[in-house]
Amino acid sequence: MAVRAAVLPAIGAPLEITGIELPDPGPGQVRVRLAAAGVCHSDLSLSNGTMRVPVPAVLGHEGAGTVVAVGEGVTHVAPGAPVVLNWAPSCGTCHACALGEVWLCANALAGAAGVHARMSDGTELHPGLNVAAFAEETVVAASCVLPLPDGVPLTDAALLGCAVLTGYGAVHHSARVREGETVAVFGAGGVGLATLQSARIAGASRIIAVDVSPEKEELARAAGATDFVLASDNTAREIRALTGKQGADVAVECVGRAVSIRAAWDSTRRGGRTTVVGIGGKDQEVTFNALELFHWGRTLSGCVYGNTDPARDVPVLAEHVREGRLDLSALVTERIALEGIPAAFENMIAGKGGRALVVF
């Protein structure tokens, strides 16, 4: 069956909106009609080679939709069911999974090397980060499909697949923010805005948003920021001034640049926690001297997919949505058609907006 999709023909090449031939679901597979897909910075990182991906590929990893058909052996969802796509399903058998660290599963992206669909000329296409959500429909492994709990709008639910899980997990699982603590969030894009909302849910007393764009202040405050700092060489000093000269208890970096990682570290109090969520390139090197590591006693940690277990955390997030504590629509700054994805990439490069949502 032919469907339209956004195809990355080669690393560094522009996306092409074109028709592809999608197969019927085989054993252990599910076919999903997409309702929406978020345009995440990770998609940009795949297209420019920061993250490696077999090409040509259909990108898009943050999506939600309705099950159209299921293959043999699939029992946890049925045609007509609303679902969220999980781009990093855990295998349950590797060393990380055995430790309960499913977000570090060694086999999570094994499906990305498979053949997902074909171009009209027979060229094989790979599924970006497993789920190929930049398409009207997709066929995925059953493990990539999570039933959507009641009470969450299907279109907005796409954001649960990456941005919200990552931001929520960075606060609740990685940094483990406690009620009354101060939190600084670097970057007010889609993940950053989700992190701000999550810090508010955690009961942070002061939530400081940092961004290079002054236009982001309104978005950040709507998401829960009590203060906004325009990124500069004085960022750490300004954050210390807002926190009784101590520094933030927790800093969460959502950009992936050496300068912002260093600024987040410098903004954290002695004994505080700095969590890096942003995905940067190999050229983004951060340096520390041995004395400061000893003196400040801070914790610096990476954070993959928010250190979350989607099967466990999506129902928790759905409850926050139902109770009005989490506003998914506030994370969406633009609703676009499939053809608008290349322009959304350009906006991300320019540091504009929060999260563009492709609505099918």
Residue pairs with C-beta under 8 A, 6 or more apart in sequence:
1 21
1 22
1 24
1 137
2 19
2 20
2 21
2 22
2 120
3 19
3 20
3 22
3 135
3 136
3 137
4 17
4 18
4 19
4 20
4 135
4 136
4 338
5 17
5 18
5 19
5 20
5 58
5 117
5 132
5 134
5 135
5 136
5 338
6 15
6 16
6 17
6 58
6 59
6 60
6 134
6 135
6 338
6 341
7 15
7 16
7 17
7 18
7 20
7 56
7 57
7 58
7 119
7 125
8 15
8 46
8 47
8 53
8 55
8 56
8 57
8 58
8 59
8 128
9 16
9 55
9 56
10 55
10 56
11 47
11 48
11 49
11 53
11 55
12 47
12 48
12 49
13 47
14 342
15 47
15 59
15 134
15 341
15 342
15 345
17 338
17 339
17 341
18 119
18 120
19 120
20 58
20 117
20 118
20 119
20 120
20 125
20 135
21 117
21 118
21 119
21 120
22 31
22 117
22 135
22 137
22 138
22 139
23 117
23 139
24 31
24 69
24 71
24 139
25 31
25 69
25 70
25 71
25 74
25 139
26 71
26 72
27 71
27 72
27 73
28 71
28 72
28 73
28 74
28 141
28 142
29 70
29 71
29 74
29 139
29 140
29 141
29 142
30 67
30 69
30 70
30 71
30 74
30 77
30 83
30 139
30 140
30 141
30 142
30 144
30 145
31 67
31 68
31 69
31 70
31 137
31 138
31 139
32 63
32 65
32 66
32 67
32 68
32 83
32 85
32 137
32 138
32 139
32 140
32 145
33 65
33 66
33 68
33 136
33 137
33 360
34 63
34 64
34 65
34 133
34 135
34 136
34 137
34 138
34 358
34 360
35 63
35 64
35 65
35 66
35 82
35 154
35 155
35 157
35 158
35 359
35 360
36 63
36 64
36 65
36 154
36 155
36 156
36 157
36 158
36 357
36 358
36 359
36 360
37 60
37 62
37 63
37 133
37 134
37 158
37 357
37 358
37 360
38 62
38 63
38 158
38 159
38 161
38 162
38 163
38 190
38 355
38 356
38 357
38 358
39 60
39 62
39 336
39 341
39 344
39 345
39 348
39 355
39 356
39 357
39 358
40 61
40 62
40 162
40 163
40 190
40 191
40 355
41 189
41 190
41 191
41 256
41 278
41 279
41 348
42 51
42 61
42 129
42 162
42 279
43 59
43 60
43 61
43 128
43 134
43 345
44 50
44 345
44 348
44 349
45 51
45 279
46 53
46 57
46 59
46 128
46 129
47 59
47 345
50 279
50 280
50 281
51 279
53 112
53 126
53 128
53 129
54 112
54 113
54 126
55 126
56 119
56 123
56 124
56 125
56 126
57 112
57 116
57 125
57 126
57 127
57 128
57 132
58 116
58 117
58 125
58 126
58 127
58 128
58 132
58 134
58 135
58 138
59 128
59 129
59 132
59 133
59 134
60 128
60 131
60 132
60 133
60 134
60 135
60 358
61 85
61 87
61 128
61 129
61 130
61 131
61 133
61 161
61 162
62 85
62 87
62 133
62 158
62 159
62 161
62 162
62 163
63 84
63 85
63 131
63 133
63 138
63 158
63 161
64 82
64 83
64 84
64 85
64 148
64 154
64 155
64 157
64 158
64 160
64 161
65 82
65 83
65 85
65 137
65 138
65 154
65 360
66 80
66 81
66 82
66 83
66 154
67 77
67 78
67 79
67 80
67 81
67 82
67 83
67 145
68 79
68 137
69 79
70 77
70 78
70 79
70 142
71 142
73 142
74 142
76 142
76 145
76 147
77 83
77 142
77 145
77 147
81 147
81 148
82 147
82 148
82 154
82 157
83 145
83 146
83 147
83 148
84 145
84 146
84 147
84 148
84 157
84 158
84 160
84 161
84 310
84 314
85 131
85 133
85 138
85 140
85 144
85 145
85 146
85 158
85 161
86 131
86 143
86 144
86 145
86 146
86 161
86 310
86 311
87 129
87 130
87 131
87 144
87 161
87 162
88 103
88 105
88 108
88 109
88 129
88 130
88 305
88 310
89 105
89 108
89 130
89 141
89 143
89 144
90 96
90 97
90 102
90 103
90 105
90 107
90 108
90 143
90 309
91 97
91 105
91 106
91 107
91 108
91 110
92 102
93 107
94 105
94 106
94 107
95 106
96 102
96 103
96 104
96 105
96 106
97 105
101 307
102 309
103 169
103 304
103 305
103 306
103 307
103 308
103 309
104 304
108 130
109 129
109 130
111 127
111 130
111 140
111 141
111 144
112 126
112 127
112 128
112 129
112 130
113 126
114 126
114 127
115 124
115 125
115 126
116 125
116 126
116 127
116 132
116 138
116 139
117 125
117 127
117 132
117 139
118 124
118 125
119 125
125 132
127 138
127 140
128 134
130 140
130 141
130 144
131 138
131 140
131 144
132 138
132 140
133 158
133 161
134 338
134 341
134 358
135 338
136 338
136 360
146 310
146 311
146 314
148 154
148 157
148 314
148 318
149 314
149 315
149 318
149 319
150 318
150 322
151 318
151 321
151 322
152 160
152 318
152 321
152 322
152 328
153 328
153 329
155 357
155 359
156 328
156 329
156 332
156 357
157 328
158 357
159 190
159 194
159 328
159 331
159 332
159 355
159 357
160 314
160 317
160 318
160 328
161 310
162 191
162 305
163 190
163 191
163 193
163 194
163 331
163 355
164 194
164 317
164 326
164 328
164 331
165 305
165 306
165 308
165 310
165 313
165 314
165 317
166 191
166 194
166 195
166 277
166 303
166 305
166 306
166 308
167 191
167 192
167 193
167 194
167 195
167 196
167 197
167 198
167 254
167 277
167 306
168 194
168 195
168 198
168 201
168 306
168 308
168 313
168 317
169 303
169 305
169 306
169 307
169 308
169 313
170 191
170 195
170 198
170 252
170 254
170 275
170 277
170 303
170 306
170 307
171 177
171 183
171 195
171 198
171 199
171 201
171 202
171 250
171 252
172 198
172 202
173 306
173 307
173 308
174 275
174 277
174 301
174 303
174 306
174 307
175 183
175 250
175 252
175 273
175 275
176 273
177 183
177 199
177 202
177 203
177 204
177 249
177 250
178 202
178 203
178 249
179 202
179 203
179 204
179 205
180 203
180 204
180 205
181 202
181 204
181 205
181 249
181 250
182 204
182 205
182 206
182 207
182 208
182 243
182 248
182 249
182 250
183 199
183 202
183 204
183 206
183 207
183 208
183 248
183 249
183 250
183 251
183 252
184 208
184 209
184 210
184 229
184 239
184 248
184 250
184 251
184 252
184 264
184 267
184 268
185 192
185 195
185 196
185 199
185 207
185 208
185 209
185 210
185 220
185 225
185 251
185 252
185 254
186 192
186 210
186 211
186 231
186 251
186 252
186 253
186 254
186 255
186 260
186 263
186 264
186 278
187 210
187 211
187 253
187 254
187 255
187 260
187 278
188 196
188 209
188 210
188 211
188 213
188 216
188 219
188 220
188 223
188 225
188 354
189 254
189 348
189 353
189 354
189 355
190 331
190 354
190 355
191 254
191 277
191 278
192 209
192 211
192 220
192 254
192 354
193 219
193 220
193 223
193 330
193 331
193 354
193 355
194 223
194 331
195 252
195 254
195 277
196 207
196 209
196 220
196 223
196 224
196 225
197 223
197 224
197 326
197 327
197 330
197 331
198 326
199 207
199 224
199 252
200 207
200 223
200 224
200 325
201 320
201 325
201 326
204 250
206 226
206 227
206 242
206 243
206 248
207 224
207 225
207 226
207 227
208 225
208 226
208 227
208 228
208 229
208 239
208 242
208 243
208 248
209 216
209 217
209 220
209 221
209 223
209 225
209 227
209 228
209 229
210 228
210 229
210 230
210 231
210 235
210 239
210 260
210 263
211 217
211 220
211 228
211 230
211 231
211 351
212 230
212 231
212 351
213 351
213 352
214 230
215 352
216 228
216 354
217 225
217 228
219 330
219 333
219 354
220 228
221 228
222 330
223 330
223 331
227 242
229 235
229 238
229 239
229 242
231 260
231 263
235 263
235 266
235 267
236 247
236 263
236 266
236 267
239 247
239 248
239 267
240 246
240 247
240 267
243 269
246 269
246 270
247 267
247 268
247 269
247 270
247 272
248 267
248 268
248 269
248 272
249 268
249 269
249 272
249 273
250 268
250 272
250 273
250 274
250 275
251 264
251 265
251 267
251 268
251 272
251 273
251 274
251 275
252 264
252 274
252 275
252 277
253 260
253 261
253 264
253 274
253 275
253 276
253 277
253 278
254 277
254 278
255 261
255 278
255 280
256 276
256 277
256 278
256 279
256 280
256 281
256 284
257 278
257 280
257 284
258 280
258 284
258 285
258 286
260 278
261 274
261 276
261 278
261 280
261 284
261 286
262 286
264 274
264 276
265 274
265 286
265 288
265 298
265 300
268 274
268 296
268 298
269 298
270 295
270 296
270 297
270 298
271 296
271 297
271 298
272 298
272 299
273 298
273 299
273 301
274 298
274 299
274 300
274 301
275 301
275 302
275 303
276 300
276 301
276 302
276 303
277 303
277 306
306 313
317 326
320 326
321 327
321 328
331 354
331 355
332 354
332 355
332 356
332 357
333 353
333 354
333 355
333 356
334 340
334 344
334 347
334 353
334 355
334 356
334 357
335 356
335 357
335 359
336 343
336 344
336 356
336 357
336 358
336 359
337 358
337 359
338 358
338 360
340 356
340 358
341 356
341 358
344 353
344 356
347 353
347 356
